[in-house]
Amino acid sequence: MTAITRRPAPADRFDRRLLSPMMLGSILNPINSSIIAVALVPIGVALGAPARETTWLITGLYLATAVGQPLMGRLVDAYGARRMFLIGSALTLLAGVIGTFAPNIWVLVAARVVLGFGTCAGYPSAMRLIRDEGDRTGVDSPAAVLSALSITTQTISVIGPVLGGVLIDVGGWRSTLAINVLLGAAGLVLGRLYLPPSRRPVGRARIDVAGILLFTVALVSLLLLVMDPSVGRLWLLVPVLAAGAGFWICELRRSDPFIDVRMLRASPALVRTYLRSVLAALVSYGYIYGFTQWMQEARDLSPSVSGLVLLPTFAVGIAVVALTGRREALRGKLIVGSLAQILACALLLALGDSSPLVLLLAIAVVLGIPQGLLNLANQNAVYRQARGDQIGAAAGLLRTFMYLGAIGSSSASGVLFGRRADTAGMHDLGLVMLGAAVLLLVLAVADRALGSREGSRG
């Protein structure tokens, strides 16, 4: 293949040629997280799978992502953004091919697992590139670029169901998987054209197999317990606690850990940011998945109409980020965002089988406020609180904790809905979401470390 020559980047400003691969890489996971929301019911009907099985299409992706994000983030820091971005794009393309031709629900779940790992590289690569560009240009806080990254991610999170509805109407549910063939191919082309070789010394990262296995065992055991809680499954707490303790000890002893727990121990502010991201995601994804399923099965709306109902969330979220993105005020954003979540959850509790569309649209509008504020605040907090040489791993962990919240919402939906997303189940899910929103508000108000520079170095 002929080598591609890049023109020198401007010395005093962010290299805008990086924006297209950065934005594409950052949307790969959220678009696949949200596009599936309107496809769950058609997939279940076509493959004869109940809600408890189709839930694994969400859970499988997030489980792979929860493990893959910190691993990919660490590899980005070690080997550079370009190399890992291209590997992730290739895995995304492969997952699209497998999913398009999947003959049953479990092959489809396997495709989503591959997709989870493939989409892990984009966001840590983007955050690594932003930090490297900041070091190169001397611009400490590229607020405009960070805001653009947040706008892109939030836009896709809500456009996903709309796009999914259109794709299902035009080409059936398989088209929601086939789109990854195009996205993966685009990532390979853009990454090859525009991403530079790493400007930092490239290290050799040894894979922490023991840490990955212990983390996975603890996470899967916890997930199995949460998805079907019962007295008979309490034994799962044994591998959760044993593997969790072994993981912590193992990572402390390694010089090249899968997850650098020393970084977490040294930065309480960063740990609090990760905890806030879990709670915010539990509410956000409870809305995207649970509310969307309820609209189709209890309110009897089509997938395309259900997706369109979410459009105000997209519009308000973008407007909020555009208006507030250049301001620090992270604590204020967290407080306002959590208050908006509380209001939206209260509205969810007022839903009925024949609720008017105006109420559904009101919920979508209100949830657009935290959709913009909370993700922007947590992303920018990680950028400031993480060490420069660990920004890829720290960004990967942010996504890991966010997807733990998403897994929690998916698990809650599976347990509370059972075989059908009825109104009683939606009210129960709304109460779970309300509890998370209230706790998020308490944490935001109590965190006095969020000052003028928002605890920028933990």
N, C-alpha and C positions, 0 to 999 in steps of 0.2 A: 504494500500500500504506500502510495506517495506521501511523504511527510508534509504536514500542514504547517506553514509558516505564519506566526501571529505577529501583528504589528506591536511595537512596544506600547505598554499601557501608559496613560497619562500620569505624570509624576505627582500631580497635586490633587487628584480627585479620583473617586471610585471608578474603576473600569466597568463601564456599562455593558460591555460585551458579555460580562459574566451573568447579567441579569436573567437572560432567557434560560440557560441551563439551571441556574439556581431556582428560579420560580417553578420550572417543570419538575425538578427533583423534589421540591417541597410539597407539590400537590399530589404526588403519586399515592401517598398513603391516605391523606384525607379524602381524595376523590373515590378511592376504593372502599374507604370506611363508610362514606355516606351514600354512594350510588347503590349499594346493596340494600339500603333501607326499603326502597320500593320494590325490590326484586325478591324479597324473602317469601311473600305470599305466592307469586307466580312460580317460583322454584319449588316450593313445597307442593303445590298442586301438580306440577309437571312430573316431579320425581316421586310423588307419593310419600313425602316426608312431613311429619308433624312439626309443630313449632319448636319442640324441644330439640329436634335434630337440625332444623334450619338455623337455630341459634348458634350452632357450631361454625357456621360460615362467618359469623362475626367473631366469635371467641377464638377460632383457629388463627385468624389474621392477627388478632391482638396478642395472642399468646406468642406467636412467632415474632411479632414486633417488640413485645416487652423484653424478650431475650435478645433479639437482634439489634435493637437500637443502641444499647451501650457497647455491644461488641463492635458494630459498624463505626460508632463514634470513636472508639479507641483506635480502630484500624485507620480511620481517616486521619487522626492525629499522628499516627506512626508512618503511614504510607502516602499520605496526601489525598486531597479531595478528588482529584481527577481520576485516579486509578479506581477508587472505591465507587465513585459515581458511575463509571462505565460498567463495573461488575453488577451493581444494583440494577442498572437499566437492562442488562442482559437477562437477569433473573426475572424481571418484570415481564419481559417479552415471552420468556419460556412459560411463566405462569398463565399468561393470556392464552397461549396455545393449548395448554392442558385443560384449562377451564372451559374453553370454547367447545371442546369435544368430550367433556366429562360425561360418562354414561350413567352415573348415579351420584347420590348426595355425598358419599365419602370420598370419591375421587375429586369432586368439586371442593370439598373441605381441604384435601391435600393441595389442590391448586392455590387455594387461599393461603395456606401456610407458606408455600414457596413465594407467593406474592408478598406476604408479610416480610420475609427476609429481603426480598428484592427492593422493596420500597423504603427500607431502613436507611439507606445510604444518603438519600437526597437532602434531608434536613440537616444532619451533622455536617455534611459537605458544605452546605450553604453558610452555616454559622462559622465554619472554619475559614471559608473564603472571605467572609465579612471581616473577621478578626485579622486575617493576613493582609487584607487591603487596608484596614485601619493602621496596622504596623507600617505598611509601605508608605502610605500617604501622610501619616501623622494625625489623622482625624480620629479622635478618641471615641466619639459617639456618632456613628453614621445613622442618625435617627430616621432619615428619609428611607434608607435602604431597609432598616429593620421594620419600619412601618409598611413598606411595600411587601416585604415577606409575610407579615401578619395579614395584610389585606388579601394577598393571594391565597393563603391558606384558608382564611375564613370564607372567602368567596366560594372556593371550591367545595368546602364542607357543606354549604347549603345549596349550591348549584347542583351538586351531585345527585340528590333525589330528583330534581327537575330533569336533569340530563338522563338519569336512569329511567324515568317515566317515558320520556321521548324515545329512548332506545328500545324499550320494551314494546311500545306501540308500533315501532317501525320494524324491528328485527327480532323481537322476542327476548326472553331473559338472557339467552346466551350472548347477546350483543354487549351486555354489561361486563362480560369477561373478555370478549374479543377486543374491546377498546384498548386493553393493555398491550396488545401486539403493536398497535400504532404508537402508544405512549412510550413503550420500551424502545422501539426503533428510533423515535424522535430523540430520546435521551442519548442513545448511542451517537447519533449524528451531531447533536448540539454539544455534547461533552467532548467529542473528538475535535470539533471545530474551535471551540471557545475557551475551554478550561485549560489553564496553564499547568505545567509541571509544578510540583510543590516547591515553594520558595524556602521551605524549612528543611533542615537535614532530615533525610528519610531514615527512619530506624528499622529495626527488624523485630516485629512483635511476635512473640510466641503465644500460641493459642492456649488459654487457661482452660483446658478441658474439664478439670475437676470443678472449677468455679462455675462454669456454664452448666454442668450436670446438676450440681447441688442447687443452683438457682432455679433451674427448670423443675426439678423434683418438688421443691418447696412451693413454687408458683402453681404447678399443675395440681398438686394435692389440695392447696387452698381453693383453687378454682372448682375442683370436683365437689368439695364440701359446700361451697357457696351456691353452686348451681342446683344442688338438691339437698338442702340442709335437713338433717334428721338425726335422731339419737343414734341410729344404726351406723351413721357415717362419721361420728365423732372420732373414730380411730384415725381418721385422716389428719387430725391435729398432730399425731405422733411424727409422721414424715415432714409435716410443715415445720414443726419446732426443731426436729433433729437436723433436717437438711438446712434450715435457716441458720442454726447455730454453727453447723459445720462450714457453711458458706462464709459466714462472717470471720471465723477463725482462719480459714484457708486464705481468704483475700488479704487479711492482715499480714500473713506470713510471706506472701508472694511479692516479688519486686515488680512483676508485670501482671497485675490482677485483671480479671475480666471486668470487675467494677471496683474502682479505687475507693474503698470504704474510708480510707484515710482522708480523702477529699471531703467526704460527707462529715466525718468527725471533726474536721478542722473548720467547717463552714456551717454553723447552725442556720445562718440566713438562707443558704442554698437548700438545706433540708426543709425549711419552712416553705420555700417556694415550691418544692416538689410536692409537699403535702397539699398545698393550695391547688395545685394542678390536678391532683386526684379528685378532689371535691368538685372543682369546676367542671371537669370532664364527666363526672357521674351525672350531674344535672344536664349538661349539654347533650350527651349521647343518649341519656334517658329520653330526652325530648325527640332527638332525631330518629331513634329507632322505635321507642315505645309509642310516641304520639303518632308517628307515621303508620305503624301497624294498626293502631286504634282507628285512625281515619279510614283505613281500607276495610277493616273487618267489622267494626261497630258502627261507624258513621256511613259506611258503604260508598266511599269515594273511590274513583279509579286511581291507579298508580300515578298517572300524569297529573290529575287534579290535586292529589295529595302532595306531589312535588311542588306544584305551583303555590299551594298554601304556604309553603316554607319560604317563598321568595322575599317577603318583607324582612325576614331574619337576615337574609343576605344583604338587602339594601341598607338596612339600619346598621348592621355590623360594619359595613364598609364606610358609611358616613361617620360613625363613631371613631373608627381608627383614623380616618382622614382628618377629623377635627382635633383629635387629642394626641396623635402619634408623636408630635414633636415636643410634647410636654413630658417632664419626668413624672411627678405626682403619682407614683405607682400606688401608694397607699390609698389615695383618693379614688383611683380607678378600681381598686379591689373592693372598696366599701360600696361604691355606687353599683358596681357589677353584681355583687352578692345581694344587695337590696332588690335589684331588678329580677334576679333569679327567684327570690322569695315571692315577689308579686306574681311572677309567671306561674310558679307552682300552686299558689292559691287559686289562680284562674283554672289550672288543670283540674283542681278538685271540684270545680263547678260544672264540668263537662257532663253531658248526657247524650244518649243515643241520637237525639234529634237536635243537638245544639246548633244554633245558626252559624253560618260561615263567618259572620262578623266576629263572633267570639274566638273562633279558630284563628282568624287573622290577627286579632288583638294579642293573642298569646304569641304568635310569630313575631309581631312587632316588638313586644316587651323583651323577648328573649334575644332580639338582635343587639340590645345594649350590652349585656354581659358577654355575648358571643364576640363582640369587638373588644371590650375593655379587659376582660380577664385574661384572654390568651395573649394579648399585647403586653399586659403588665408582667405576666409570668415569663414570657420570652425575654423581655428586656431586662428583667431582674437576673435571669441566668447569665445573660451576656455580661452584666456588670459584676456578678458575684463569683463567677468561675475564673480560675487561673487561665492565663492566655494559652499555655501549652496544653490545657485540658479542655478547651472549649468544645471540641468535637464530642468528647465523651460526656461532658456536662449537658450538651444539647441533646445527645442521644438519650440520656437519663431523663431529661424533661419529657421527651416523647414516651419513654417507658412508663413513667408515673401517670402521664395523661391517659395512656392506654390501659393502665390498671383501673383507672376510673371508668373507662369505656367497657372493660370486661365486667366490672361490677354492675354497670347499668344493663349490659346484655344478660348477665346472670339473673339479675332481679327481674328483667322482663320475662325470661324463660320460666322462672319459678312462679311469678305472679299471674302471668297470662295463661300458662298451661297450653292447651290446644287452641285457644282462641283469644285474641286481644279484645276482651269485652270492657265495658265501662267500669265495672267493679275492679277489674285488674288495673285499669288505668288510674283509678283513684288510689289504689294501694301503691302503685309506682310513684304517683305524685307525692305521697306522704314520704316515701324514701328520699325522693329528690328534695323535698322541702327540708328534711332533716340535714341533708348535706349542705344546702344553701345557708341554713342558719349557722351551722358550724363554720362554714367559710367566712361568714360575716364576723363571727366571734374572733377567729384567728386574725383577720385583717385589722380589726379594731385593736386587738391586744398586742400586735407586733409593733412595738415602739422603735425597733431598729430601722423601720422604713422612714427615713428622714429625707433631707433635701437631696442627698445622693443615693437614697434608697438602700443603705447598707451595702454599698457597692463592692466591698471586699470581705463580706461575711464575718 
